[in-house]
Amino acid sequence: MPPTQRPYVTAAAFEAAFGTVPVSTARALAAGFSREQLRAACARGLLVSPRRGVVSVPSGPAPGGTIPTGVQKAGPPGGDPGWRTEHVALVRAALMAVGDGAFASHQSAAAVQALPTPSARPPSVVTLVRPGIQDFRGPGLLVRGSDIPPHVVTTIDGIPVTDVRRTAVDLARGHRLPAALVPLDAAARRLVATATGTSGHALREAVHDPAARAVALREIAYAVASCRGWPGVVTARRAAALADPASESPLESRSRGWFVEAGIELEIGVRISVDGSTYWADFCDRARRVIGEADGWGKYGLRADDVLAALKAERTRQDRLVAAGWTVVRWNSDDSRAQVVTRMSAALRRD
């Protein structure tokens, strides 16, 4: 870390690295901070030294900036990977230290929005943007001085973040298919839900409405266009052209990317009626009467009783579909790309 780093950035990096637990000066120095930086931050009240050789974050709010009052609620908590709550707390702390004008982006914005990311691994740093300053990377913190226009920034639970469109595109810019589809599909689905005011089964219908789909995909395309000239935008544009709000989970999006690259064309989120009951297929080829099911374990619940009940319902559902002449291909996150594609290809070739 350069010794000329501003005190508020030092404080933000310190809290991102250590949280609110007091640490020894030796440990802070080993993490890359200098004595001059620590002294300057303490002199401004951004850090405190409760006793000799120890540094910590103040117990009260750090000076240097306020966070606007929340105007939106965070995204749905389903599929919370466990690290999200802790990371959002680090985002709040970093924003208070960095000051007004800063907002979260990339994986940090996705954590606040509960938006799925291409990787299930937790972020290694808090990523913020504060237009007009020099980029800074320190222990646990990355602050970019990118010139991102204000209209792509929103506030969720009091935290300023890039909106869901820009967040999804920023995440996709670092990946190719199929990983890039994970945030883009989720963002498109979120946009349809917001535009139509639907959720649950009603949302399953809404994502197939041509007008609602057109609005969501146009918003995604607009976000891509606004990133013209940024690294990775070409691959993000290709992925955005394939985004589909009918995908309901990261595993479905990733699987769809595998099928696209293998030249397998399937419908997404198809309603099927059997014996007066309605079932929703993740993937479907109506002509060949083949159904594909991407089984993410999270959908079965957390308690053992819930999992057993869900698995029993799944078996009953599959038995009825098979009896009605459907072939059901299932896979989960433990199955490889080759296994899934081979299994689906074999089912589609059957007479």
C-alpha positions as CSV (number, residue, x, y, z in Angstrom):
1,M,0.0,0.0,0.0
2,P,1.5,3.4,-0.9
3,P,2.4,5.6,2.1
4,T,0.5,8.5,0.5
5,Q,-2.8,6.8,0.6
6,R,-5.7,8.9,2.0
7,P,-6.8,8.2,5.6
8,Y,-10.4,7.4,4.7
9,V,-9.2,4.7,2.2
10,T,-6.8,3.3,4.8
11,A,-9.7,3.0,7.3
12,A,-11.9,1.3,4.7
13,A,-9.1,-1.1,3.8
14,F,-8.4,-1.8,7.5
15,E,-12.1,-2.7,8.3
16,A,-12.4,-4.7,5.1
17,A,-9.3,-6.7,6.2
18,F,-10.0,-7.1,9.9
19,G,-13.6,-6.1,10.6
20,T,-14.2,-4.4,14.0
21,V,-11.9,-6.6,16.0
22,P,-8.9,-4.8,17.5
23,V,-5.6,-6.1,16.0
24,S,-2.0,-5.6,16.9
25,T,0.0,-3.0,15.1
26,A,2.4,-5.8,14.0
27,R,-0.4,-7.7,12.4
28,A,-1.6,-4.5,10.5
29,L,2.0,-3.9,9.3
30,A,2.2,-7.5,8.1
31,A,-1.0,-7.0,6.1
32,G,0.6,-4.1,4.2
33,F,-0.3,-1.0,6.1
34,S,2.4,1.5,7.1
35,R,2.8,3.2,10.5
36,E,2.3,6.6,8.8
37,Q,-1.1,5.4,7.3
38,L,-2.3,4.1,10.7
39,R,-1.2,7.3,12.5
40,A,-3.0,9.5,9.9
41,A,-6.2,7.5,10.1
42,C,-6.1,7.6,13.9
43,A,-5.5,11.3,13.9
44,R,-8.7,11.8,11.8
45,G,-10.7,9.5,14.1
46,L,-11.2,7.0,11.4
47,L,-9.3,4.4,13.4
48,V,-8.5,4.3,17.1
49,S,-5.7,3.0,19.3
50,P,-7.3,1.9,22.6
51,R,-3.9,1.0,23.9
52,R,-0.3,1.0,22.8
53,G,0.4,-1.5,19.9
54,V,-3.3,-2.0,19.2
55,V,-5.5,-0.5,16.4
56,S,-9.2,-0.9,15.7
57,V,-12.2,0.6,14.0
58,P,-14.2,3.0,16.2
59,S,-17.2,1.6,17.9
60,G,-19.5,4.3,16.5
61,P,-20.0,5.4,12.9
62,A,-16.8,6.5,11.2
63,P,-16.8,10.1,10.0
64,G,-16.4,11.0,6.4
65,G,-19.7,10.1,4.8
66,T,-23.3,9.0,5.3
67,I,-25.3,6.4,3.5
68,P,-28.7,7.5,2.0
69,T,-31.9,6.2,3.5
70,G,-32.9,2.9,1.8
71,V,-35.4,3.2,-1.0
72,Q,-35.5,-0.5,-2.0
73,K,-35.5,-3.8,-0.3
74,A,-32.8,-6.4,-1.0
75,G,-33.4,-9.1,-3.5
76,P,-34.8,-12.5,-2.5
77,P,-32.6,-14.3,0.1
78,G,-33.1,-17.7,-1.5
79,G,-29.9,-19.6,-2.2
80,D,-27.9,-17.4,0.2
81,P,-24.4,-19.0,0.1
82,G,-23.7,-18.2,3.7
83,W,-21.1,-15.5,3.2
84,R,-23.5,-12.9,2.0
85,T,-24.5,-11.4,5.3
86,E,-20.9,-10.9,6.4
87,H,-19.9,-9.4,3.1
88,V,-22.8,-6.9,3.1
89,A,-21.7,-5.8,6.6
90,L,-18.2,-5.2,5.2
91,V,-19.7,-3.2,2.3
92,R,-21.5,-1.0,4.7
93,A,-18.4,-0.4,6.8
94,A,-16.3,0.3,3.7
95,L,-18.8,2.8,2.3
96,M,-18.9,4.8,5.6
97,A,-15.1,5.0,5.6
98,V,-14.7,5.9,1.9
99,G,-17.4,8.6,2.1
100,D,-20.1,10.2,0.0
101,G,-20.2,9.4,-3.7
102,A,-19.0,5.8,-3.3
103,F,-21.2,2.8,-4.2
104,A,-20.8,-1.0,-4.3
105,S,-20.3,-2.8,-7.6
106,H,-19.5,-6.2,-9.1
107,Q,-19.7,-9.1,-6.5
108,S,-20.3,-6.6,-3.7
109,A,-23.3,-5.2,-5.4
110,A,-24.5,-8.7,-6.2
111,A,-24.2,-9.7,-2.5
112,V,-26.4,-6.7,-1.5
113,Q,-29.0,-7.5,-4.2
114,A,-28.9,-11.3,-3.6
115,L,-28.1,-11.7,-7.3
116,P,-26.4,-15.0,-8.3
117,T,-22.8,-14.7,-9.5
118,P,-20.8,-16.8,-12.0
119,S,-18.7,-18.2,-9.1
120,A,-20.0,-19.7,-5.9
121,R,-16.9,-18.6,-4.1
122,P,-17.2,-15.6,-1.7
123,P,-15.6,-12.3,-2.9
124,S,-12.0,-11.8,-1.7
125,V,-12.5,-8.1,-1.5
126,V,-15.1,-5.4,-1.1
127,T,-15.5,-3.7,-4.5
128,L,-16.5,0.0,-4.5
129,V,-16.6,2.8,-7.1
130,R,-16.0,6.4,-6.3
131,P,-15.9,8.4,-9.5
132,G,-13.0,10.9,-9.9
133,I,-10.4,9.3,-7.6
134,Q,-7.4,7.1,-8.4
135,D,-8.0,3.4,-8.3
136,F,-6.8,1.8,-5.0
137,R,-6.3,-1.8,-4.0
138,G,-5.6,-2.7,-0.4
139,P,-6.1,-5.6,2.0
140,G,-9.8,-6.7,1.5
141,L,-10.7,-3.6,-0.5
142,L,-10.8,-2.4,-4.1
143,V,-11.9,1.1,-4.9
144,R,-12.2,2.1,-8.5
145,G,-12.4,5.6,-9.8
146,S,-14.4,4.6,-12.8
147,D,-16.7,7.2,-14.4
148,I,-20.0,5.4,-14.0
149,P,-23.1,7.6,-14.6
150,P,-25.4,8.2,-11.6
151,H,-28.4,6.8,-13.3
152,V,-27.1,3.3,-13.0
153,V,-26.8,3.6,-9.2
154,T,-29.7,2.7,-6.9
155,T,-30.1,2.3,-3.2
156,I,-31.0,-1.0,-1.5
157,D,-31.5,-1.3,2.2
158,G,-29.6,2.0,2.6
159,I,-26.6,0.8,0.5
160,P,-25.8,2.5,-2.8
161,V,-25.1,0.0,-5.5
162,T,-25.0,-0.4,-9.3
163,D,-28.5,-1.4,-10.4
164,V,-29.3,-5.0,-11.2
165,R,-28.7,-4.5,-15.0
166,R,-25.3,-3.0,-14.6
167,T,-24.3,-5.4,-11.9
168,A,-25.2,-8.4,-14.0
169,V,-23.3,-7.0,-17.0
170,D,-20.2,-6.2,-14.9
171,L,-20.2,-9.7,-13.6
172,A,-20.7,-11.2,-17.1
173,R,-17.9,-9.1,-18.5
174,G,-15.4,-11.3,-16.8
175,H,-16.8,-14.6,-18.0
176,R,-17.8,-16.4,-21.2
177,L,-20.7,-18.9,-21.6
178,P,-22.0,-20.6,-19.7
179,A,-20.9,-18.7,-16.5
180,A,-21.9,-15.3,-17.9
181,L,-25.6,-16.5,-18.2
182,V,-25.9,-16.9,-14.5
183,P,-26.1,-13.2,-13.5
184,L,-27.7,-12.1,-16.8
185,D,-30.6,-14.7,-16.6
186,A,-31.2,-13.8,-12.9
187,A,-31.2,-10.0,-13.7
188,A,-33.7,-10.5,-16.6
189,R,-36.0,-12.5,-14.3
190,R,-35.7,-9.9,-11.6
191,L,-36.7,-7.2,-14.2
192,V,-39.7,-9.2,-15.3
193,A,-40.8,-9.6,-11.7
194,T,-40.5,-5.9,-11.0
195,A,-42.3,-4.9,-14.2
196,T,-45.2,-7.3,-13.7
197,G,-45.4,-7.3,-9.9
198,T,-45.4,-11.1,-9.9
199,S,-43.6,-13.9,-8.0
200,G,-43.9,-17.6,-7.6
201,H,-46.1,-19.4,-10.1
202,A,-47.4,-16.2,-11.5
203,L,-43.8,-15.2,-12.4
204,R,-43.3,-18.5,-14.2
205,E,-46.1,-17.4,-16.5
206,A,-44.9,-13.8,-16.7
207,V,-41.4,-14.7,-18.0
208,H,-43.0,-16.1,-21.1
209,D,-45.1,-13.0,-21.9
210,P,-43.6,-11.5,-25.0
211,A,-44.0,-7.9,-23.9
212,A,-42.5,-8.5,-20.4
213,R,-39.6,-10.4,-21.9
214,A,-38.9,-7.7,-24.5
215,V,-38.7,-5.0,-21.8
216,A,-36.4,-7.0,-19.6
217,L,-34.0,-8.1,-22.4
218,R,-34.0,-4.5,-23.8
219,E,-32.9,-3.3,-20.4
220,I,-30.1,-5.8,-20.3
221,A,-29.0,-4.8,-23.9
222,Y,-29.0,-1.1,-22.8
223,A,-26.7,-1.9,-19.9
224,V,-24.3,-3.7,-22.3
225,A,-24.4,-0.9,-24.7
226,S,-23.5,1.6,-22.0
227,C,-20.4,-0.4,-21.3
228,R,-19.0,0.0,-24.8
229,G,-15.3,0.0,-24.8
230,W,-15.0,-1.6,-21.4
231,P,-13.0,-4.8,-21.0
232,G,-15.0,-8.0,-21.7
233,V,-18.0,-6.2,-23.2
234,V,-17.9,-8.2,-26.4
235,T,-18.3,-11.5,-24.6
236,A,-21.0,-10.0,-22.4
237,R,-22.9,-8.8,-25.4
238,R,-22.9,-12.3,-26.9
239,A,-24.1,-13.8,-23.6
240,A,-26.8,-11.0,-23.2
241,A,-28.2,-12.0,-26.6
242,L,-28.9,-15.4,-25.1
243,A,-30.3,-14.3,-21.7
244,D,-33.6,-15.8,-20.7
245,P,-35.7,-14.8,-17.7
246,A,-37.3,-18.3,-17.7
247,S,-34.2,-19.7,-16.1
248,E,-34.8,-20.1,-12.4
249,S,-31.5,-21.0,-10.9
250,P,-27.7,-20.7,-11.5
251,L,-27.6,-24.4,-12.3
252,E,-30.3,-24.0,-15.0
253,S,-28.4,-21.1,-16.5
254,R,-25.1,-22.9,-16.5
255,S,-26.8,-26.0,-18.0
256,R,-28.4,-24.0,-20.7
257,G,-25.0,-22.6,-21.7
258,W,-23.7,-26.1,-22.0
259,F,-26.7,-27.1,-24.3
260,V,-26.2,-23.9,-26.4
261,E,-22.6,-24.7,-27.0
262,A,-23.4,-28.3,-27.8
263,G,-26.1,-27.3,-30.3
264,I,-29.0,-28.7,-28.3
265,E,-32.1,-26.6,-28.6
266,L,-34.6,-26.9,-25.7
267,E,-37.5,-24.8,-24.4
268,I,-37.1,-23.3,-20.9
269,G,-39.6,-23.3,-18.1
270,V,-42.3,-25.3,-19.8
271,R,-45.7,-26.0,-18.2
272,I,-46.9,-29.6,-18.6
273,S,-50.3,-30.9,-17.7
274,V,-50.6,-34.6,-16.7
275,D,-53.8,-36.2,-15.2
276,G,-55.1,-32.8,-14.2
277,S,-51.9,-31.7,-12.5
278,T,-49.6,-29.0,-13.7
279,Y,-45.8,-29.5,-13.7
280,W,-43.0,-27.1,-14.7
281,A,-40.1,-28.5,-16.6
282,D,-36.7,-26.8,-16.5
283,F,-36.0,-27.9,-20.0
284,C,-38.2,-29.5,-22.6
285,D,-38.4,-30.9,-26.1
286,R,-42.1,-31.3,-26.7
287,A,-41.7,-33.2,-30.0
288,R,-39.5,-35.9,-28.5
289,R,-41.3,-35.7,-25.2
290,V,-38.1,-35.2,-23.3
291,I,-37.8,-33.3,-20.0
292,G,-34.6,-32.0,-18.4
293,E,-34.4,-31.2,-14.7
294,A,-31.5,-29.3,-13.1
295,D,-31.7,-30.3,-9.4
296,G,-30.0,-27.7,-7.3
297,W,-30.1,-29.1,-3.7
298,G,-31.2,-25.7,-2.3
299,K,-34.7,-26.2,-3.7
300,Y,-35.4,-29.1,-1.4
301,G,-35.1,-27.1,1.8
302,L,-32.7,-27.1,4.8
303,R,-34.5,-29.4,7.3
304,A,-34.3,-33.2,6.9
305,D,-38.1,-33.5,6.9
306,D,-38.4,-30.9,4.2
307,V,-35.9,-32.6,2.0
308,L,-37.5,-36.0,2.4
309,A,-41.0,-34.6,1.6
310,A,-39.6,-32.7,-1.4
311,L,-37.8,-35.8,-2.8
312,K,-41.0,-37.9,-2.3
313,A,-43.0,-35.3,-4.3
314,E,-40.3,-35.3,-7.0
315,R,-40.5,-39.2,-7.3
316,T,-44.3,-39.0,-7.6
317,R,-44.1,-36.3,-10.2
318,Q,-41.5,-38.2,-12.3
319,D,-43.6,-41.4,-12.1
320,R,-46.6,-39.6,-13.5
321,L,-44.6,-38.0,-16.3
322,V,-43.0,-41.3,-17.3
323,A,-46.4,-43.0,-17.2
324,A,-47.6,-40.3,-19.6
325,G,-44.9,-41.0,-22.1
326,W,-42.2,-38.5,-21.1
327,T,-38.5,-39.3,-20.7
328,V,-37.0,-37.4,-17.7
329,V,-33.3,-36.6,-17.6
330,R,-32.0,-35.3,-14.2
331,W,-28.7,-33.9,-13.0
332,N,-27.3,-31.9,-10.1
333,S,-24.4,-29.6,-9.5
334,D,-22.1,-32.6,-8.9
335,D,-22.5,-33.8,-12.5
336,S,-20.0,-32.6,-15.1
337,R,-20.7,-30.7,-18.3
338,A,-19.9,-33.8,-20.3
339,Q,-22.2,-36.1,-18.3
340,V,-25.1,-33.7,-18.6
341,V,-24.7,-33.1,-22.3
342,T,-24.2,-36.8,-23.1
343,R,-27.2,-37.8,-21.0
344,M,-29.5,-35.3,-22.7
345,S,-28.2,-36.1,-26.2
346,A,-28.9,-39.8,-25.7
347,A,-32.4,-39.1,-24.5
348,L,-33.1,-36.9,-27.5
349,R,-31.9,-39.6,-29.9
350,R,-34.2,-42.2,-28.6
351,D,-37.1,-43.2,-30.9
